[in-house]
Amino acid sequence: MRFDIVTLFPELFAPHLAVGITRRAFESAQVDVRLWPLRDHAEGTYRRVDDRPFGGGPGMVMLAEPLERALAAAKAQRRAQQPDEAAPQVLHFTPTGERITQALVRDIASGPGAILLCGRYEGIDQRLLDRHVTRELSLGDFVLSGGELPALALLDAVARLQPGVLTPESHEQDSFSADFLLDCPHYSRPELLSAPDGGPPQPVPPVLLSGHHAQIARWRREQQLAITARRRPDLIAAARAAGRLTSADEQWLRSLREPAA
């Protein structure tokens, strides 16, 4: 799959694409990333890409014309190199977009890629968005300085789902993937972790050392349920509505709500 990224700051991307386990996806071109520096498509001595907003107000607005030329160049190259590909989605990152979820990431990861439009300043001329953007996305209910960090987050999330990047079990058990639930806690060596203040050492939960796979699986499931119920009760409701909770799950959830005798 291929991602074309229209950005004022292409230098932000290279360091992130060359580190960690997801670099396998980028080095093998399973996730092919092409950068389109916006100032290369601006005109005039100063290669201006923004101007004051009509109607007044703070900040600057990104101009439609340089963005339109950058998008046209990216689309033309994709058509020349992948003539059988359908017109790519154009994804714009903005606080007003729909929240990125694991389900959305999986959908994008199974497709041909997209063009990622990274805005800056107060935003992009709405006419450009109306004309070209397929979908608007947000990392959450907060505001960033631009679309580059959400674009990197999406690339990382998509890359780790590509075959051979992780073992299938790794991402199948991720938060939001296993029956909508958050992930359980994880432990490694040593079995007893010394306390820095001289207090008693912290042990690994005994069930994880038992070698009893069914009990371990049940403990992990119960931990997922407990963490999800406490932090994201909306996900418990979604799992229940989708029929993903067993009678044992429901019994455990009820025990969490009942006061101790």
C-alpha positions in Angstrom: 0.0 0.0 0.0 1.1 3.6 -0.6 0.7 6.7 1.4 1.4 10.1 -0.2 1.9 12.8 2.5 1.4 16.5 1.7 3.2 18.4 4.4 5.0 21.6 5.3 7.5 19.6 7.4 8.7 16.5 5.5 11.7 16.3 7.8 9.5 15.1 10.7 8.8 11.8 9.0 12.2 10.2 8.2 13.3 9.6 11.8 10.1 7.9 12.7 10.0 5.6 9.7 13.5 4.2 10.4 13.2 3.0 14.0 11.4 0.2 15.9 9.8 -2.9 14.7 7.5 -1.2 12.2 10.5 -0.1 10.1 10.2 -3.6 8.5 7.0 -2.5 6.8 8.6 0.7 5.5 11.9 -0.8 4.4 10.1 -3.6 2.5 7.7 -1.1 1.0 4.8 -3.0 2.3 3.9 0.5 3.4 5.3 2.8 0.8 5.6 6.4 2.0 6.0 9.3 -0.5 6.5 12.9 0.8 5.2 15.9 -1.0 6.8 19.1 0.5 4.1 21.8 0.2 6.5 24.7 -0.5 7.7 22.9 -3.7 4.2 23.6 -5.0 4.0 27.2 -3.9 4.7 30.1 -6.3 6.5 33.5 -6.0 9.7 34.6 -4.4 8.7 33.6 -0.9 6.7 30.4 -1.8 3.9 31.5 0.4 1.5 28.8 1.6 -0.8 30.8 3.9 -2.6 34.1 4.3 -4.9 36.1 6.6 -8.5 34.7 7.0 -11.3 36.5 5.3 -13.6 38.0 7.9 -10.7 38.6 10.3 -9.6 36.6 13.3 -6.4 35.2 14.7 -3.9 33.1 12.8 -3.3 32.3 9.2 -5.1 30.0 6.8 -3.4 27.6 4.4 -4.0 28.6 0.8 -5.9 26.3 -1.5 -3.8 26.7 -4.6 -0.5 25.3 -3.4 -2.3 22.4 -1.8 -4.3 21.7 -5.0 -1.1 21.6 -7.0 0.5 19.2 -4.5 -2.5 16.9 -4.5 -2.6 16.9 -8.3 1.1 15.9 -8.5 0.6 13.1 -6.0 -2.5 11.8 -7.8 -0.8 12.0 -11.2 2.2 10.0 -10.0 0.0 7.4 -8.4 -2.0 7.1 -11.7 1.2 6.7 -13.7 2.7 4.1 -11.4 -0.5 2.3 -10.5 -2.8 2.7 -13.4 -5.3 0.1 -12.2 -5.7 1.6 -8.8 -9.0 3.4 -7.9 -8.8 7.0 -7.0 -7.2 7.2 -3.6 -8.8 8.5 -0.4 -7.6 11.9 0.7 -7.5 12.0 4.5 -7.2 15.3 6.3 -6.2 15.4 10.0 -8.2 17.9 12.1 -9.7 18.2 15.6 -13.1 18.3 14.0 -12.7 14.9 12.3 -13.9 11.5 13.4 -11.8 9.8 16.0 -9.3 7.3 14.8 -10.1 3.8 16.1 -8.6 0.4 15.8 -11.4 -0.6 13.5 -10.7 2.3 11.2 -7.0 1.5 11.2 -7.7 -2.1 10.3 -9.9 -0.9 7.4 -7.2 1.4 6.1 -4.5 -1.3 6.6 -6.4 -3.7 4.3 -6.7 -1.2 1.5 -4.4 0.4 -1.1 -3.4 3.4 1.1 -4.3 7.0 0.8 -3.1 10.6 0.4 -2.6 12.2 3.8 -3.1 16.0 4.0 -1.4 17.6 7.0 -2.7 21.0 7.8 -1.1 23.7 9.9 -2.0 27.1 11.4 -5.7 27.9 11.8 -6.6 25.4 9.2 -7.0 24.9 5.4 -9.2 26.9 3.1 -12.5 25.1 3.3 -13.0 25.1 -0.5 -9.9 22.8 -0.9 -11.3 20.5 1.7 -14.8 20.4 0.1 -13.3 19.7 -3.3 -10.7 17.0 -2.4 -11.0 15.5 1.0 -12.7 12.1 1.4 -12.5 11.7 5.2 -11.4 13.9 8.1 -9.7 12.2 11.1 -8.7 13.2 14.6 -6.5 11.6 17.3 -8.9 12.7 20.0 -10.4 15.6 21.8 -7.4 17.9 21.9 -5.6 20.2 19.5 -2.1 19.7 18.0 0.0 22.2 16.0 -0.5 20.3 12.8 -1.4 17.1 11.0 2.0 15.5 11.0 1.8 13.7 14.3 -1.6 12.2 13.6 -0.3 11.1 10.2 2.7 9.4 11.9 0.4 7.8 14.4 -1.8 6.4 11.6 1.2 5.1 9.6 2.6 3.3 12.7 -0.8 1.8 13.5 -1.2 0.6 9.9 2.4 -0.7 9.6 2.2 -2.9 12.6 -0.7 -4.8 11.0 1.2 -5.7 7.9 2.1 -9.4 7.5 5.5 -10.3 8.9 5.9 -7.1 11.0 4.5 -8.7 14.2 3.4 -12.2 15.1 -0.4 -12.3 14.4 -1.1 -13.0 18.1 0.6 -9.7 19.0 -1.9 -7.4 17.4 -4.9 -9.8 17.7 -4.6 -9.3 21.5 -4.1 -5.6 21.4 -6.4 -3.2 23.1 -9.6 -2.6 21.1 -8.9 -5.8 19.1 -9.9 -8.6 21.4 -13.7 -8.3 21.8 -13.5 -4.5 22.1 -11.6 -4.8 25.5 -8.5 -3.1 26.7 -5.4 -5.2 27.1 -4.4 -6.9 30.3 -1.3 -6.2 32.4 2.0 -7.9 31.4 5.0 -9.0 33.5 8.5 -10.3 32.9 11.6 -11.1 34.9 12.6 -10.9 37.7 9.8 -12.7 39.6 10.4 -10.4 42.6 11.1 -6.8 41.8 12.9 -4.9 44.5 11.3 -1.8 45.9 13.5 1.3 45.6 12.5 2.5 49.1 13.5 -0.7 50.8 9.9 -1.9 51.1 8.7 -5.4 50.3 9.5 -6.7 46.8 6.7 -6.8 44.2 5.9 -10.3 43.0 4.5 -11.4 39.6 0.9 -12.6 40.0 1.2 -16.3 41.0 -1.2 -17.6 38.3 1.3 -16.5 35.6 3.9 -18.8 37.1 1.6 -21.7 37.5 2.0 -23.2 34.0 -1.8 -23.7 33.9 -2.7 -22.3 30.5 -6.5 -22.2 31.1 -6.2 -20.4 34.4 -3.7 -17.9 32.9 -6.1 -17.2 30.0 -9.0 -16.7 32.4 -6.9 -14.4 34.6 -6.0 -12.3 31.6 -9.6 -12.1 30.5 -10.7 -11.0 34.0 -8.0 -8.4 34.0 -9.2 -7.1 30.7 -12.7 -6.9 31.9 -11.8 -5.2 35.1 -9.6 -2.6 33.4 -12.1 -1.9 30.7 -15.0 -1.6 33.1 -13.1 0.9 35.2 -11.6 3.0 32.4 -13.8 2.6 29.4 -17.3 1.3 30.3 -18.5 2.3 26.9 -16.4 -0.5 25.5 -18.0 -3.0 27.8 -21.4 -1.9 26.5 -20.1 -2.3 22.9 -18.8 -5.8 23.6 -22.1 -6.7 25.3 -24.1 -5.3 22.4 -22.0 -7.3 19.9 -22.5 -10.6 21.9 -18.8 -10.8 22.8 -19.2 -11.4 26.5 -19.7 -14.9 27.9 -21.8 -15.8 30.9 -18.5 -16.1 32.9 -17.6 -12.6 31.8 -20.9 -11.2 33.0 -20.6 -13.0 36.3 -17.1 -11.5 36.8 -18.4 -8.1 36.0 -21.2 -8.4 38.5 -18.7 -9.5 41.2 -16.8 -6.3 40.5 -19.9 -4.2 41.3 -21.0 -6.1 44.3 -19.6 -5.0 47.7 -17.4 -7.4 49.5 -19.2 -9.4 52.2 
